[in-house]
Amino acid sequence: MKITFYGHASLGIEVDGVHILVDPFISGNENAKHIDISTLKADYILLTHAHQDHILDVETIAKNTDAVIVSNFEIVTHFQNKGFEGHPMNHGGTWDFEFGEVKYVNAIHTSSFPDGSYGGQPGGFVIEGEHKNIYIAGDTALTMDMKLIPLRTKLDLAILPIGDNFTMGVDDAILASDFVQCDKVLGYHYDTFGYIEIDHEVAKRKFFEKDKDLMLLEIGESLEL
């Protein structure tokens, strides 16, 4: 499993030749201007919620790639009404896709489209691949629901927001890693706007002091599990 960070909360995941994009907000991110979205491959686009900083490039990429959009019922219906292919899910539901089993799990946040219309309830994704399992938290506060995840899935990586203000900050993300029983963390949802700028060295040190590994990738950089 190869995971590429495209800035903010945007991720590319490659599993056995299948390409998945998560929350593509790239063209509107000044820090990601070197990423050309027309070159991105996507068989699936996973969306945690409907805020613009998570869906901005969905239509452009889906037109280029014919990707299947996977999200909650309301978000998928929104894009299906525009002619895109989608797979609707809801909290607690699981589906076996060609790249692995996906479970849509709870997140505590809000979810509305840029025009203010209802975007369903926000969520995160647990992906169980053939060899590796990951948790993509989405935009969320720290929640006791995270403790349910390791009852079912042993994680190899937790992808957690760390920017604070709109989501968890670093300290709560450390607790979240305890809750999901995963000490290997990829931080995201930070530095895009003034409200969520962080001190990278302080964040890494706080995780290190708790015997945890916080990875902060450069935009366009990848890791492999």
Protein Blocks (a to p, Z undefined) as FASTA:
>chain_A
ZZddebjjaccddeehiacdehiafklmmklmmpcfklpccfbdcdfblcfklmmmmmmm
mmmnopacdddfklmmmmmmnopacddddehiacddfkbccdddddddddddfkopaebj
adddddddfkbccddebjadddfklmmmmmmoccfbdcddfkgmmlccfklmmmmmmmno
pabdcdehehkbmklgccfklmmmmmmmnopacddddehiacdZZ
